[in-house]
Amino acid sequence: MSTLDQDHDLSILLTRAADGDRAAFARFYDLTNSRIYGLALRVLHDRSHAEEVVQEAYLQYWQLAHEYDTNRGSVISWMMTIAHRRAVDRIRAEELGRRRGEQYVAANAPIAEPPTLDLVLQNEESMTLRDCLGRLTDLQRSSIELSYFSGMSYPEVAAHTATPLPTIKSRIRDGLRRLRHCVRSDGR
């Protein structure tokens, strides 16, 4: 079956579903659910969230079936757009919830004053580390800073700096060796 034939069949099924034909909508679901689920899973990377988004999307297809306009594009494009928006909305909602949780924890965390000696030792260690970082090559330092202080994975550092992954691994490994040696020799 060609894409045009399939889209025509989906259009007919959707029109019948808009008229309340549950059997047509069930057939519509059977023909399209794997593509919609695949899209949701690619966006969300979580099976249970993808399943929820698919359910929400099909509910929206049922509710909006009467609004679908064949002149504005294919049925599958209309469906994919709705499913993608639902998946992105899910990501945004989860991120917002996570941030709110972090803000709540930060706002309600007890403030403990570290002992003065601990502060002095932390400050000395910080100064030693900064000094040792300054002794690295620019490439080693930037790779380590991106990985350890910005929280990027090695592949992310490689992509960010447009450098091959093995080169990033070598820079970070060699830089960490130099840092370890420097910190040990300065810390004695």
Phi, psi and omega per residue, in radians:
M1 nan 2.282 -3.125
S2 -1.307 2.857 3.123
T3 -1.064 -0.679 3.118
L4 -1.135 -0.738 3.109
D5 -1.106 -0.766 -3.134
Q6 -1.105 -0.761 -3.141
D7 -1.115 -0.667 3.101
H8 -1.099 -0.794 3.111
D9 -1.072 -0.752 3.121
L10 -1.112 -0.680 3.123
S11 -1.085 -0.746 3.121
I12 -1.133 -0.788 3.131
L13 -1.087 -0.701 -3.139
L14 -1.171 -0.682 3.099
T15 -1.101 -0.747 3.104
R16 -1.148 -0.664 3.103
A17 -1.115 -0.656 3.116
A18 -1.078 -0.470 3.100
D19 -1.517 0.088 3.094
G20 1.652 0.172 -3.123
D21 -1.373 1.768 -3.099
R22 -1.189 -0.624 3.127
A23 -1.121 -0.686 3.095
A24 -1.129 -0.694 3.132
F25 -1.194 -0.648 3.093
A26 -1.080 -0.742 3.099
R27 -1.152 -0.715 3.080
F28 -0.987 -0.805 3.111
Y29 -1.072 -0.860 -3.112
D30 -1.013 -0.627 -3.107
L31 -1.366 -0.364 -2.982
T32 -2.117 -0.264 -2.964
N33 -1.087 -0.580 -3.126
S34 -1.151 -0.667 3.125
R35 -1.215 -0.714 -3.122
I36 -1.192 -0.748 3.106
Y37 -1.103 -0.748 3.123
G38 -1.032 -0.739 3.102
L39 -1.099 -0.848 -3.112
A40 -1.072 -0.708 3.135
L41 -1.164 -0.679 3.104
R42 -1.116 -0.629 -3.117
V43 -1.364 -0.737 -2.984
L44 -1.642 -0.446 -3.112
H45 1.011 0.527 -3.139
D46 -2.607 2.102 -3.046
R47 -1.076 -0.812 -3.078
S48 -1.172 -0.679 3.096
H49 -1.172 -0.675 3.121
A50 -1.103 -0.734 3.118
E51 -1.085 -0.725 3.119
E52 -1.116 -0.747 3.131
V53 -1.112 -0.689 3.110
V54 -1.093 -0.755 3.106
Q55 -1.058 -0.797 3.140
E56 -1.097 -0.713 -3.128
A57 -1.128 -0.772 -3.140
Y58 -1.174 -0.570 3.036
L59 -1.108 -0.738 3.118
Q60 -1.160 -0.675 3.086
Y61 -1.041 -0.756 -3.131
W62 -1.089 -0.779 -3.087
Q63 -1.252 -0.541 -3.068
L64 -1.817 0.121 -3.083
A65 -0.940 -0.655 -3.117
H66 -1.230 -0.286 -3.122
E67 -1.605 -0.214 -3.118
Y68 -1.095 2.330 -3.118
D69 -2.085 2.020 -3.113
T70 -1.076 -0.400 -3.138
N71 -1.323 -0.252 -3.080
R72 -1.688 -0.025 3.115
G73 2.503 3.088 -3.099
S74 -1.283 2.757 3.111
V75 -1.066 -0.788 -3.084
I76 -1.129 -0.630 3.083
S77 -1.127 -0.738 3.097
W78 -1.053 -0.776 -3.129
M79 -1.145 -0.792 -3.115
M80 -1.103 -0.674 3.114
T81 -1.079 -0.816 3.135
I82 -1.102 -0.806 -3.126
A83 -1.101 -0.732 3.136
H84 -1.106 -0.764 3.110
R85 -1.060 -0.729 3.110
R86 -1.075 -0.755 -3.128
A87 -1.139 -0.765 3.117
V88 -1.136 -0.705 3.072
D89 -1.044 -0.679 3.121
R90 -1.103 -0.761 3.119
I91 -1.078 -0.802 -3.138
R92 -1.079 -0.747 -3.136
A93 -1.120 -0.729 3.127
E94 -1.142 -0.728 3.123
E95 -1.107 -0.757 3.121
L96 -1.093 -0.779 3.110
G97 -1.079 -0.722 3.121
R98 -1.111 -0.783 3.137
R99 -1.110 -0.726 3.108
R100 -1.074 -0.721 3.103
G101 -1.091 -0.750 3.123
E102 -1.137 -0.712 3.123
Q103 -1.120 -0.702 3.126
Y104 -1.107 -0.812 -3.140
V105 -1.083 -0.759 -3.133
A106 -1.129 -0.708 -3.112
A107 -1.241 -0.473 -3.072
N108 -1.874 0.110 3.136
A109 -1.309 2.411 3.096
P110 -1.152 2.434 3.139
I111 -1.634 2.016 -3.141
A112 -1.957 2.298 3.107
E113 -1.463 2.111 3.109
P114 -1.218 2.584 3.106
P115 -1.018 2.606 -3.066
T116 -1.018 -0.725 -3.136
L117 -1.083 -0.711 3.105
D118 -1.063 -0.724 3.120
L119 -1.078 -0.757 -3.139
V120 -1.089 -0.799 -3.129
L121 -1.132 -0.719 3.104
Q122 -1.080 -0.734 -3.141
N123 -1.115 -0.747 3.120
E124 -1.124 -0.757 3.122
E125 -1.101 -0.697 3.122
S126 -1.097 -0.788 -3.137
M127 -1.124 -0.722 3.116
T128 -1.086 -0.796 -3.139
L129 -1.102 -0.767 3.116
R130 -1.063 -0.735 3.128
D131 -1.099 -0.764 -3.137
C132 -1.191 -0.665 3.063
L133 -1.056 -0.642 3.127
G134 -1.149 -0.356 3.138
R135 -1.507 -0.175 3.113
L136 -1.345 2.845 3.013
T137 -1.177 2.758 3.123
D138 -1.012 -0.699 -3.118
L139 -1.167 -0.724 3.104
Q140 -1.146 -0.813 -3.099
R141 -1.070 -0.824 -3.106
S142 -1.151 -0.657 3.115
S143 -1.132 -0.755 3.126
I144 -1.173 -0.732 -3.139
E145 -1.096 -0.744 3.126
L146 -1.120 -0.703 -3.085
S147 -1.321 -0.844 -3.006
Y148 -1.616 -0.589 -3.076
F149 -1.722 -0.445 3.092
S150 -1.735 -0.119 3.060
G151 1.328 0.330 3.138
M152 -1.423 2.575 3.020
S153 -1.346 2.890 3.115
Y154 -1.001 -0.802 3.101
P155 -1.071 -0.598 3.112
E156 -1.184 -0.704 3.094
V157 -1.085 -0.757 3.139
A158 -1.060 -0.774 3.141
A159 -1.170 -0.730 -3.103
H160 -1.111 -0.654 -3.089
T161 -1.713 0.007 -3.112
A162 0.952 0.814 -3.108
T163 -2.183 2.496 3.115
P164 -1.028 2.507 -3.100
L165 -0.983 -0.782 3.124
P166 -1.042 -0.607 3.118
T167 -1.160 -0.737 3.113
I168 -1.088 -0.775 3.131
K169 -1.036 -0.759 3.134
S170 -1.130 -0.782 3.141
R171 -1.042 -0.796 -3.099
I172 -1.186 -0.779 3.134
R173 -1.041 -0.856 -3.131
D174 -1.140 -0.701 3.111
G175 -1.111 -0.719 3.124
L176 -1.149 -0.653 3.072
R177 -1.076 -0.804 3.134
R178 -1.114 -0.708 3.105
L179 -1.076 -0.827 -3.121
R180 -1.015 -0.818 3.140
H181 -1.089 -0.773 -3.123
C182 -1.117 -0.800 -3.111
V183 -1.123 -0.717 3.136
R184 -1.140 -0.732 -3.100
S185 -1.292 -0.577 3.110
D186 -1.406 -0.424 -3.059
G187 -1.498 -0.038 -3.109
R188 -1.354 nan nan
